[in-house]
């Protein structure tokens, strides 16, 4: 019994002195941070592609006179772009907040319970943002396809 108690105290002492960067919790946090950064890069690239699509849409519409349907389409697309831009900015802020959490963990400024709780909250926020990104992307694809279809119909009408 006495040996077990001494072993437990020695284990506690060793675990308290362990480098936070070497803990499984920190390694998992770093891996998830890298995944968050990769997801952010994908979101950012998607945003640039959406902006390019919008420029092409506006340019294609410039040849159409007084067509309120296309103007509505452009506005709908602009709203999606603005929403997506806000999402990308919020995701960037989340990544920065997550990096701060990693630093606090390395500095020993927070307990494992606090870090685990904060990390779980941030992970959930990230997952929610990824879902919102997927919805915006799907809506963007719908608007783009609808616009292409309308442009083709306009072209077909003008050729008749």
N, C-alpha and C positions, 0 to 999 in steps of 0.2 A: 504494500500500500504506500509506504514511504517512498519507494523507488518510483512508483507510478506518479506520485505527486511531484517529485523532483524532475522526472522526465517531462511532465506537463509544463512545469515552470520553465525548464530549459527550452522546450519547444516554443512556448509563448515568447520568451526572450529572443530567440533566434528569428521568429516570424516578425517580431516588432522591428528588428534591425534589418529586415530584408529590403533590398532596393525596390521601391515602388514600380520602377520600370520593368522589373523582372516578374512581377506578379501576373498570374493568369488573367486577372481582371483587367489590368492595364494593357496587356497584350491584346486582349479581345477588344478593348476600347480603341486601340490604335488601328486594328484591322477594320473595325466598323467605321472609323473616321476616314480611312482610305477609301472604303466603299462609298461613303457619303460624298467625298470629293470627286470620285469617278462619276457618280450620279449627277453631281452638280455640273461637271464638265459636259455631260450629255445634255442636260437641260439648257445650258448656255449655248451649245452648238445648235440645238433645236430652235432656240430663240433667234439666233442669227439667220437660220434657214427660213423661219417664219417672216422675219423682216424682209428678206430677199423676195419671198413669195408675194408679200404685200406690195413691194415696189413694182414687181412684174404685173401684178393685178391692176394697180393704178395706171401703169403705162399702157396696158392693153385696153383699159376702159377709156383712155384719153381720146381714142378714135371714135367713140360712140357719143353721139349728141343727145343731150337731155334724156338720159336713160336713168330714171329714178331707181329701178331695180338694181342696177350695178352700183349706184351710189349707196344704197342700203347695204349691199354686200360688202363694200369697202368699209363702211362704218362698223358693221358686225365684225369684220376681220380686225379693225383697229381696236375694238373693245377686247377681243381675244389677245391681241398683242400686249395691250396695257396690263391685262390680268396676268399674263404669263411673265411679263417684266417684273411685276410685283412679287410673283412667286419665286422667281430666280433671285431677287434681292433678299427675300425672307430666308431662302435656303442658304444663301451666302452668310447671312447673319447667324443662322443656326450652326453652320460649320465653324464659324469664328468662336461662337459660344462653346462648342464642343472642344475646340482646341484649348480654350481657357480651362475647361474642366480637366483636360489631360494634364495641363501645367499645374493646376492646383493639386492633382493627385500626386504628381511627381514631387511637389514641394511639401507634401504631407499636410496641406492646409485643410483637408476635409477627411472625415472618417470614411471608411469603406462603405458603410451604409448610406451616407450622404451621396457619395459618388455613384454608387449603384442606382440609387433612386433618381438622381439627376440624369444619369445616362439613359435609364429606361424612358424617362420623359422625353428626352431629346430623340431617342430612337423612334418613339411613337410619332413625334412631330415630323421626323424625316419620312417615315412611312406614309403619313397623311399627305405630305407634300408630294411624294412620288405618285400617289393616287390622283391628286389634283392635277399634276403634270400630265398624267396619262389621259385624264378627261379633257384637258385643254388641247392636247395633241390630237385626240380623236375629233374634237369639235373643229379644230383647224383643218384637219383633213376633209371633214364633211363640207365645210365652207369652200375650200379650195376646189374640191370635186364639183360642187354645185356651180361654182363660178365657171369652171372649164366647160361644163355642160351648157350653161347659158351662153357662153361665148361661141361655142360650136353652133348652137341654134341660131344665134345672130348671124354668124358667117353663112350658114346654110340659107337663111332668108335672103341675105344680100346677093347670093349667087343665083337666086331664082329669077 
